[in-house]
Amino acid sequence: MESANIYKDLTYKETGPAITVLFQTEATKEVRIVFKQGQLMKEHQTPYPITVAMIDGELDFGVDGKILNLVKGDLLSLDGGVPHDLLAKSDCIVRLTLSKADTVQRVKDVPSS
């Protein structure tokens, strides 16, 4: 069994989103991404499917030439290989579920501003 509190030890970084591994299971890595308003994760893609859960705040999720406005409570799944970007419209907390085969470093290496 694994457990974590998504609100514990929140850190908002000035230089880009704060990315923290909450825990790992046999199949997934559960990651918290904390954005300050205006922060961006530039277009990128993952080799594996992901799930995004909006815990708090609002962000624009760009995919397939569309912008999806995600707000607290929204869930989104995305297949691997699909380019996407994220722009925080307010301070936000996002839970990202990665495949165990994916790396958190890949997420940390996504260009941001």
N, C-alpha and C positions, 0 to 999 in steps of 0.2 A: 504494500500500500504506500502511496505517496500523497502528500498534501502540501498545500501552500496557500498563502493569502495574497491575492493579487494587489491589495492596497498597502501591504507592509513594505516599509522602506522605499517608498516612491522617491525617485530622483528625476528631476527635470534638468536636462543638460542644455547649455547654451549653444553648443557646437553641433547638435544634431540629436536625433531620437536616442533615448536611453534604452538599451536592449539587455534584458535579464532572463536567464533560463530559470524558470520556476521549478520544474522537475522533468524527469524523463521516465517513460514507461517502456515496456518491451517493444512498442510499435511507434511511439511518438515522442517529440520534445515539445513541452509546453513553454512558450516564451511570452514575456510581457514586453511590449514596446510602449514607451511613454513619450509623447510628443508635446512640445510647447506649440502654441498657436503659430502658424506660419511655417513650421518645419516641414520638410519635404524628403521623401525617399524617392529618388529619381527612378526612371523606368528600369526595371530589372525583371528577371524571371527565375523560376526555380525548376529544377529537374523533376520534382515530385509534387503531387497535389498538396494544397494547403487549405486550412480553414482559418478565417479571420472572424473574431468576435469583438464587437465594440462594447467595451465595459463602461466607458464614460466619454463624453465629448462628441465631436463631430469631425468627420474627415471626408475628403473627396477621394474616391478610389477610381483611378483611371484604368480602363481596360477595354480593348476592342474598339477604340475610338469614342467610347462613351465615358461619362463621368457619373459614377454612382455616389450619391450623397449618403454616407453611412452615419447613423446616430446611435446613441446608447441603446443596446438591446439587439441591434442588427447582427446577423450572421451571414457569412459569405463563404462559399467554397470555390476553389479555383484549381483547374487541372494544371499539371506541370507543363512547362514550356510556353505559358501564356504571359506575354509582357504586361506589366502593370506598374503603376506608380501611386503614391499616397501623399496627400497634402492635408495637413491639420488645419481645419477651419477654426478650431478652438483647442485649448489644452485637452489632450485625450489620452486614454488608456486603452490599449488594444491587446487582446490575447491572440497569439498566433500559434497554431498547431502545425508543426512540421513533422514530416516522416523521420523516423529514427535514422534513416540513411542520409538525410540532409545534414548540413552543418550550420550551426549558429554563426560561425565565423563568416559564412557566405552572406548572411543577413547583415552582420555588422559591417561588412565590406561594401554594402550598397551605397553609392554616392548620395549624400544628403546635403541639405542646406537649411 
